[in-house]
Amino acid sequence: MISVATNCKVIILYFSTRKFLRLLGLGVSFTLIILFLTNFYFLLAAQTSEVVAVEAKKIETIKISSSALVETAKNDYQTGNFIQAIEKWQQALKIFSSTNDILNQSIVLSNLALAYQKLGNWQQANKTIEDSLNLLDNLETVKAKSLQAAALNIKGSLLLARGKTEEALNIWVNASKKYKEVGDNVGYIRSLINQSQALRRLGLYLRARVTLEEVNQSLKKESPSSLKAATLLNFGNTLRLLGDLQASEEALQQSLAIAEKLDSPNDIAAVLLSLGNNARDDELSEKALKYYQRAIVASKSPINKLQAQLNQLCLLIDMEKWHQAKELIAKIEPGIENLPPSRQAIYTKVNFVQSLVRIKDKDIDKDKRNEYSAKLLTKAIAEAQAIRDSRAESYALGYLGELYERTQQLAEAQKLTEQALILAQANNAADISYHWQWQLGRLFKKQNQIDKAVSAYSNAVATLSVISNDLVANNVNVQFYFRESVEPIYRELVDLLLQGESNENSNSKSFKSGKKVSQSNLKKARRVIESLQLAELDNYFREAYLTGSSTQLDIDKVDPQAAVIYPIILRDRLEVVLSLPNQTLTHYSSKISESELETNIEKMRRSLRRTSLKKERLAIAEKFYDLLIKPAEKELQANGVKTLAFMLDGSMKNLPMAVLYDGQQYLIEKYNLAVTPGLQLFAPQSLKHKNLKVLFGGLSESRQGFMSLPGVKTEINQIKSKISSQVLLNQKFTTKALEKNISNTPFPVVHLATHGQFSCRVKDTFILTWDHRINVKQLGNLLQNREKYSNNPIELLVLSACQTAQGDKRAALGLAGVAVRSGARSTVASLWAVDDRSTSIFMVEFYKQLAKPNVSKAEALRQAQLSLLGQRGFKHPFYWAPFVLVGNWL
């Protein structure tokens, strides 16, 4: 049994608890958080005035003494000793008040606001920042205006932390004007970086990028200094969060060069840590390890050295380099134990424990390791209580609660977790709260308190929707974090909602499973599945691009002849929710483990190769038909369904539904098909067939290491003869030419016949032009530029030579990303590289069908696929199956 008092031994199983500490380790280390706060919303130094008169010496001595108090408090703040910092600043405030020193009173009040914010005392934080601004209201000196701008920066940070993003943006715009007025370029740069954060949260990504470009230009005017090094560090970290690793690397290298020139060890260490995080994010593990090692050597501060060592340890464990990890642990332990109490020290202890529990080396004494981990967490709780840091206490309490959970001490685990949640919510710390809500859900489930479990999980999902901006904006290794600490919450909630009820009067329909699930639970499950899809895309883009802005659309209003199929992969089964027009939701499930399903998905992908055997191919295609369609066959027929829209889950996104086989026919022979990442993401509107115009961009020649596509010329020429078109081919198909043509003429259809790739990584999802590779974000920005000139969105985006990245189980996420980010109502693309000749034939037929009146995009696609299927030489699904329609199928 574990006890906070006795620290007895515990068996700790590794669970998905790395989320918070990745933020402190491979994500945003605490060292960088400190730099972010001190240089982004920077702490203000006290100002001493020159006093010449002899009678003023006493006052001058008081000022110097109070200024020393301010600096000592600043040091306390930087090490996480917020209570001590507040006490010293309050002492200094009394002194400055007694001498009527308005400027220094304002400085101290601004710093106090930051400290109160860190402790979650929002009322006091708001009061002190307003008091600071009020003191400066009637002062017109340059110094007063500069301090007013600084106070506005802090006020903006308080507003942003409380979710008042637009107000924060307006405050920071105000601050930038004042900085510009007094000629403070460094302050002006800080306010611009602040604005970029707010713009990102508001979804105004183009404006955020433009603002950062202005930052870059402004930095060039600054001479080398510690402030410039710190600002470049902030700039580099911001670019990294935007996913622009190359630009981030450039900014960080500039920062490093300045820090080295100034011979500033702490600045050097901080930049090296960020460069290591950059390399880690780019999956360059060895490069990251070298940067971390350099940061360790450069660090003069023990706590900063420990942060670099913990980053390195986490990466070594990820790489399963157990021997090196054990050696590093031996070096870390003495430093951890000797840390004086502070928030930074508490986070460091918890971070270290989370690495320790992941060690799988058989030579390590698990009992001793677990006993040591429990003692360290208990010490962290005591330290947090001693310094009255309830946020840090919540971390330590919650993780100790998880240790109890792992050893089945559920009552005590629940008690600790509830305490942690209360503290997190009192601190407005939603980023911690959702984790403890999830933990409570697991604990209730294990105690068979299903209603309470559903409530706790639902609270966690609701919290996630509120903080989606922060989650994607503040974690470097965002994909790992999402898979480990966000996605499971949605799946486990769906699992609970669809487990079935004993109430025989339930009005839901269930097939095959025999379970009764209420309509209420089915509707909740559908919402959760949709929310997971949107959260996955937010995670993909590292931007809260979608979550929180969506509303559930009624399928009857979208298309009365369409059904939506929602499969979701759970640990022990596949669940499917079916939405039929004018019907209540229906539900069925199949007993198949996640691992077995993944094996079958991979098997089906292999069966679609050109060399596959027909018997093998049809067998696996029929198995998936039985899982997804067969239980609902009669319902689909009875309701006159003509179109099936799939909201596919996980690696199922890589499968073309067209090849599902019922024993006699492929699914495409029976239904129009589409894929949707969310009904609410695409406006349900039919294509206007009159005056159909197409902008073509294509490469028929080999370029940038990619082979030639000779069929592209034939494809374009044949389509151009039937539909009004503008063509950019080979040398004319440049990025600028594409952007210009999209901006100048509102083509309803944009067709890019060029190499491209879809991947679960943004940087590896691209299309090829003559002069560049355009990644998914750049493509989205380019295509959406037309919004400046036209209110007509792109109706259809066609990508006729793209493929999913080999070996990437979630590669089709990139296709969904392109579909959403392009702003097009619908996207047609291929899941794998298709024969050049068959693609040309397919596309010509697709446009022939699309030009007909009253033919939907899904019907045009189906007829083009059937045309290939009916031709000798192209009957194999390899030729016709990869083409999928994403988004609006009307």
C-alpha positions, -999 to 999 in steps of 0.1 A, spaced: 0 0 0 12 35 -8 8 62 18 18 98 17 31 93 52 49 60 49 60 60 13 58 23 10 66 4 -22 44 5 -53 42 -13 -86 40 15 -111 29 6 -146 36 31 -174 5 48 -185 -1 78 -207 9 103 -180 37 120 -199 15 148 -212 22 175 -187 59 166 -183 64 166 -221 55 202 -219 82 207 -193 107 184 -210 106 178 -247 78 203 -251 83 237 -235 109 233 -207 104 252 -175 136 271 -183 120 283 -215 87 291 -197 107 314 -174 124 331 -203 90 334 -220 75 352 -190 105 374 -182 111 384 -218 77 381 -233 56 397 -206 88 407 -189 93 415 -153 102 451 -148 133 464 -130 131 492 -105 144 525 -116 166 547 -94 168 585 -100 200 605 -99 198 628 -68 225 654 -65 214 673 -35 230 663 -2 197 664 16 183 638 -8 209 612 1 186 594 26 158 592 0 183 579 -25 195 552 -1 159 541 5 154 539 -33 185 518 -38 174 495 -9 139 491 -24 153 485 -58 174 457 -44 142 442 -29 126 444 -63 155 425 -79 156 399 -52 118 393 -57 125 390 -94 149 362 -87 124 345 -65 98 347 -92 121 333 -118 128 302 -96 91 297 -89 90 311 -54 60 333 -60 49 338 -24 84 351 -14 84 373 -45 50 388 -36 61 395 0 92 413 -11 74 433 -38 48 443 -13 75 456 10 91 475 -19 56 489 -28 52 504 7 86 521 4 79 535 -30 44 547 -18 60 564 12 83 584 -11 55 590 -37 76 572 -64 48 566 -89 69 550 -116 84 524 -93 50 518 -77 37 510 -112 66 487 -119 60 467 -87 23 465 -92 28 451 -127 52 425 -114 28 416 -86 0 410 -112 22 383 -129 29 366 -96 -7 366 -85 -16 351 -119 9 323 -114 -8 315 -81 -43 316 -97 -53 346 -78 -71 363 -107 -90 389 -87 -58 402 -71 -39 400 -104 -66 421 -122 -67 446 -94 -29 452 -93 -25 456 -130 -54 481 -131 -38 500 -102 -5 501 -121 -22 515 -152 -42 540 -131 -10 554 -116 3 561 -151 -28 576 -166 -19 613 -163 18 610 -169 31 620 -203 68 613 -199 86 588 -222 93 565 -193 57 566 -181 44 557 -215 69 529 -218 58 515 -185 22 519 -195 28 498 -226 45 471 -205 16 470 -181 -8 467 -211 13 437 -222 7 421 -188 -30 430 -188 -32 413 -222 -17 381 -208 -42 381 -180 -71 384 -205 -57 357 -227 -53 333 -198 -90 338 -191 -100 331 -226 -108 368 -235 -87 366 -267 -102 394 -287 -98 418 -257 -62 407 -252 -55 413 -289 -69 449 -287 -49 455 -256 -17 443 -273 -24 464 -304 -27 494 -280 6 484 -263 24 482 -297 12 518 -306 26 531 -273 59 513 -277 62 527 -312 54 562 -299 83 561 -274 107 544 -299 110 511 -279 116 486 -307 122 457 -283 89 463 -265 72 467 -299 85 433 -310 72 417 -278 38 432 -284 38 419 -319 47 384 -308 18 386 -282 -5 396 -310 5 366 -331 -5 343 -302 -40 359 -300 -44 358 -338 -36 321 -338 -62 314 -311 -88 333 -331 -80 312 -361 -65 342 -381 -34 323 -392 -26 344 -422 -26 375 -401 -5 358 -374 21 349 -401 21 384 -414 26 397 -379 56 374 -373 71 385 -406 70 421 -392 87 408 -361 115 393 -382 120 426 -400 120 446 -368 146 423 -352 170 431 -380 171 467 -368 183 457 -333 219 455 -324 232 423 -307 221 422 -270 207 398 -245 173 412 -252 176 405 -289 189 370 -282 158 364 -259 134 379 -284 148 357 -312 145 327 -289 108 336 -284 104 342 -321 120 308 -329 98 290 -304 67 307 -318 76 296 -354 82 260 -341 47 260 -326 34 271 -360 51 241 -375 77 261 -395 108 242 -383 131 256 -409 123 292 -401 124 284 -364 159 269 -367 171 300 -385 158 323 -357 172 301 -329 206 299 -346 207 337 -348 198 338 -311 226 313 -303 252 334 -323 243 365 -302 244 346 -269 278 331 -278 291 365 -288 280 380 -255 294 349 -237 261 344 -218 260 308 -206 224 307 -194 212 323 -227 233 298 -247 219 269 -227 183 281 -232 187 283 -270 205 249 -272 175 234 -253 151 249 -279 173 237 -308 172 202 -292 134 204 -290 133 215 -326 154 185 -337 132 162 -315 101 175 -332 117 169 -365 124 133 -354 161 138 -355 168 121 -323 206 119 -324 208 156 -333 185 164 -304 207 145 -280 237 164 -291 220 198 -285 208 186 -251 243 176 -242 256 209 -252 229 226 -231 240 205 -201 276 216 -205 267 252 -210 243 255 -181 258 272 -150 226 271 -130 219 237 -114 182 238 -121 187 247 -158 212 219 -161 187 195 -146 161 206 -171 184 198 -200 193 164 -184 156 155 -181 150 164 -217 179 141 -227 167 113 -203 132 114 -218 146 111 -253 170 83 -244 140 64 -230 120 70 -261 150 55 -281 152 26 -256 188 34 -248 185 19 -214 223 18 -205 227 55 -213 195 63 -195 207 45 -163 240 64 -164 221 97 -167 197 89 -139 227 84 -116 239 119 -124 204 135 -120 195 120 -86 218 140 -64 208 173 -81 171 165 -78 174 158 -41 193 190 -33 169 214 -51 155 241 -28 117 243 -27 102 261 -57 76 255 -84 105 247 -108 119 222 -83 85 205 -79 79 202 -116 114 188 -120 107 161 -94 75 151 -110 91 151 -145 119 128 -132 94 104 -117 75 102 -150 108 92 -167 117 67 -140 84 48 -144 90 43 -181 123 25 -176 120 -11 -189 155 -23 -183 154 -57 -165 185 -49 -145 169 -20 -126 154 -29 -92 118 -19 -98 109 -20 -61 136 5 -52 128 26 -82 91 27 -73 98 34 -36 121 62 -46 95 76 -70 68 76 -43 91 94 -19 99 120 -45 63 127 -52 54 129 -15 83 154 -11 70 174 -40 35 177 -24 50 188 9 71 215 -9 41 227 -29 22 231 3 51 249 20 54 275 -7 16 277 -11 17 268 -48 -16 250 -53 -11 245 -91 22 226 -85 5 207 -56 -22 196 -80 4 181 -103 20 161 -76 -12 150 -59 -27 139 -92 3 118 -102 4 102 -67 -32 94 -72 -23 76 -104 2 55 -85 -26 44 -62 -47 37 -93 -20 14 -107 -19 -6 -75 -57 -9 -73 -60 13 -42 -90 29 -59 -107 47 -29 -74 65 -20 -66 72 -56 -101 88 -60 -95 109 -29 -62 122 -42 -75 128 -77 -105 148 -64 -81 169 -43 -59 175 -73 -90 185 -95 -103 209 -69 -69 227 -68 -66 227 -106 -101 242 -110 -95 268 -83 -64 279 -103 -84 280 -136 -59 254 -148 -80 236 -174 -49 220 -189 -45 200 -157 -82 197 -149 -90 176 -179 -64 150 -170 -77 146 -135 -113 144 -148 -101 116 -171 -84 99 -142 -116 101 -121 -135 86 -150 -112 56 -151 -115 52 -113 -153 53 -114 -153 28 -142 -131 4 -123 -155 7 -94 -185 0 -117 -200 34 -111 -208 39 -148 -230 70 -146 -203 88 -126 -177 75 -150 -196 89 -180 -200 122 -163 -163 125 -155 -153 115 -190 -178 140 -205 -164 167 -183 -129 159 -196 -141 161 -232 -159 194 -225 -127 208 -209 -106 197 -239 -129 215 -263 -124 247 -243 -86 245 -241 -79 231 -276 -61 263 -285 -37 259 -257 -31 222 -262 -21 226 -298 -2 258 -292 20 247 -263 33 213 -270 61 206 -293 57 168 -297 20 173 -304 13 141 -322 27 119 -294 9 140 -269 -25 137 -287 -22 99 -292 -13 93 -256 -32 119 -236 -62 131 -256 -74 106 -281 -80 78 -255 -104 100 -236 -128 102 -265 -125 65 -272 -130 54 -236 -161 77 -234 -176 61 -265 -168 27 -251 -189 35 -220 -218 51 -239 -221 21 -262 -217 -7 -237 -255 -11 -236 -282 -9 -209 -303 -34 -191 -335 -13 -198 -355 -34 -223 -377 -4 -231 -348 14 -248 -360 28 -281 -327 23 -300 -320 -3 -326 -290 -25 -324 -278 -52 -348 -257 -82 -343 -245 -72 -308 -279 -77 -291 -272 -47 -268 -297 -20 -261 -283 15 -262 -305 45 -256 -310 72 -282 -295 97 -258 -263 77 -255 -261 71 -293 -264 108 -299 -237 115 -273 -215 89 -289 -219 104 -323 -210 138 -310 -179 124 -293 -169 106 -325 -172 138 -345 -154 158 -318 -125 133 -320 -123 137 -357 -121 175 -353 -96 173 -324 -75 150 -346 -74 177 -373 -66 204 -348 -38 183 -336 -26 177 -371 -24 214 -379 -12 224 -344 -39 250 -346 -73 251 -330 -87 254 -365 -120 236 -360 -128 225 -325 -155 244 -306 -170 260 -337 -190 231 -351 -227 222 -348 -242 188 -357 -260 188 -390 -291 168 -396 -285 143 -424 -321 147 -436 -313 184 -444 -280 175 -461 -293 147 -483 -325 127 -477 -311 98 -497 -278 95 -478 -267 76 -447 -237 84 -426 -216 56 -411 -196 63 -380 -172 34 -372 -149 37 -341 -121 14 -332 -121 4 -295 -97 -19 -276 -119 -50 -278 -144 -43 -306 -155 -22 -335 -185 -1 -329 -206 15 -357 -233 42 -353 -255 46 -384 -274 77 -392 -303 72 -416 -326 99 -431 -358 103 -411 -348 76 -387 -335 73 -351 -299 64 -349 -290 27 -352 -260 8 -338 -241 -24 -342 -207 -38 -331 -184 -66 -339 -161 -85 -314 -127 -79 -329 -97 -66 -310 -79 -34 -321 -47 -53 -329 -66 -78 -351 -84 -51 -369 -52 -32 -375 -37 -64 -389 -67 -68 -412 -64 -31 -424 -28 -37 -433 -37 -69 -451 -64 -52 -471 -40 -24 -481 -15 -51 -494 -43 -68 -512 -49 -37 -534 -15 -39 -550 -14 -46 -587 2 -80 -582 -23 -93 -555 -44 -124 -560 -81 -120 -566 -90 -147 -540 -70 -129 -513 -84 -95 -523 -120 -105 -523 -118 -124 -490 -105 -95 -470 -128 -70 -488 -158 -92 -478 -146 -93 -442 -147 -55 -440 -181 -55 -458 -194 -78 -431 -180 -54 -404 -193 -21 -418 -222 -27 -441 -238 -61 -438 -255 -56 -404 -273 -25 -419 -281 -39 -454 -318 -42 -449 -321 -8 -433 -302 9 -461 -324 -7 -487 -356 0 -469 -348 37 -466 -339 41 -503 -303 52 -495 -282 60 -526 -251 76 -510 -230 64 -481 -208 89 -463 -182 74 -440 -165 91 -411 -136 67 -409 -116 62 -378 -78 57 -374 -60 38 -400 -93 28 -416 -89 62 -434 -63 46 -456 -89 21 -470 -110 29 -500 -146 19 -492 -153 14 -529 -137 -21 -527 -159 -35 -499 -173 -67 -514 -207 -84 -505 -198 -117 -523 -212 -106 -556 -206 -68 -560 -182 -41 -549 -198 -14 -528 -192 12 -555 -215 -8 -577 -243 -3 -553 -238 32 -538 -223 66 -543 -195 70 -517 -179 98 -499 -156 104 -469 -162 131 -444 -141 143 -414 -173 160 -401 -206 170 -417 -203 205 -402 -170 212 -420 -184 214 -456 -213 235 -467 -240 212 -481 -245 227 -516 -247 212 -551 -222 221 -578 -235 247 -603 -231 229 -636 -237 260 -658 -205 279 -667 -183 253 -651 -147 266 -652 -116 247 -643 -81 260 -634 -56 233 -643 -21 231 -629 1 202 -639 35 186 -645 40 162 -673 78 165 -671 101 150 -644 108 176 -617 126 177 -583 134 140 -585 99 129 -594 92 110 -626 74 124 -656 36 121 -659 31 120 -697 -6 113 -693 -12 147 -678 -11 164 -712 -37 140 -726 -58 144 -695 -57 182 -697 -63 185 -734 -93 162 -734 -109 179 -705 -101 213 -719 -120 204 -751 -152 199 -731 -150 224 -703 -138 260 -702 -103 259 -686 -72 279 -678 -41 258 -680 -7 261 -662 16 234 -675 52 226 -665 73 258 -665 41 279 -662 29 259 -632 48 279 -606 36 287 -571 32 324 -579 14 317 -611 -10 294 -593 -16 320 -566 -22 348 -591 -47 328 -612 -66 317 -581 -68 352 -569 -78 369 -602 -105 345 -613 -129 326 -590 -127 292 -607 -152 268 -591 -129 239 -598 -91 237 -592 -74 206 -607 -38 199 -598 -24 171 -619 9 167 -602 29 146 -578 19 149 -542 18 131 -509 -5 128 -479 10 121 -445 2 123 -408 29 150 -407 21 185 -420 56 190 -435 53 157 -454 19 165 -469 26 184 -501 19 189 -538 46 196 -564 48 227 -586 75 235 -611 95 255 -585 84 243 -550 69 217 -528 38 233 -512 29 218 -479 -7 215 -467 -6 247 -447 9 267 -475 -15 252 -500 -44 262 -477 -31 297 -474 -26 300 -512 -61 286 -520 -78 307 -494 -63 339 -507 -92 341 -531 -113 351 -501 -97 385 -504 -111 389 -539 -142 368 -541 -170 354 -519 -171 323 -540 -153 294 -524 -137 266 -544 -164 241 -551 -141 212 -560 -104 206 -556 -90 177 -576 -56 162 -569 -51 135 -596 -16 121 -590 -11 121 -552 -5 92 -529 -4 84 -492 30 80 -476 43 45 -475 44 29 -440 23 57 -425 -8 42 -409 -25 76 -406 -13 91 -439 -49 97 -451 -52 122 -423 -31 144 -446 -59 141 -473 -85 152 -448 -62 180 -438 -59 192 -474 -96 189 -479 -103 211 -448 -75 235 -451 -81 242 -488 -114 258 -481 -129 237 -509 -164 222 -504 -152 189 -519 -119 173 -527 -112 144 -550 -78 127 -546 -61 93 -548 -48 72 -519 -19 57 -539 1 65 -570 -21 53 -599 -12 42 -634 -8 74 -655 -30 62 -684 -59 49 -663 -59 82 -643 -62 101 -675 -92 80 -686 -108 83 -652 -105 121 -650 -119 126 -685 -149 105 -676 -153 122 -642 -156 156 -659 -179 143 -686 -203 131 -659 -198 162 -638 -209 184 -667 -243 167 -668 -272 184 -651 -284 170 -618 -254 147 -614 -237 150 -579 -200 149 -574 -204 115 -557 -224 101 -586 -198 115 -611 -170 99 -592 -189 66 -591 -196 65 -628 -160 73 -636 -149 44 -613 -174 20 -629 -162 31 -663 -127 19 -654 -140 -12 -637 -158 -21 -669 -127 -18 -692 -104 -47 -700 -71 -41 -683 -84 -19 -656 -108 -42 -637 -83 -46 -608 -92 -22 -579 -56 -9 -581 -67 13 -610 -102 26 -599 -104 22 -561 -79 48 -549 -100 78 -559 -120 92 -530 -143 121 -525 -138 140 -492 -164 165 -480 -196 176 -497 -209 149 -520 -238 168 -535 
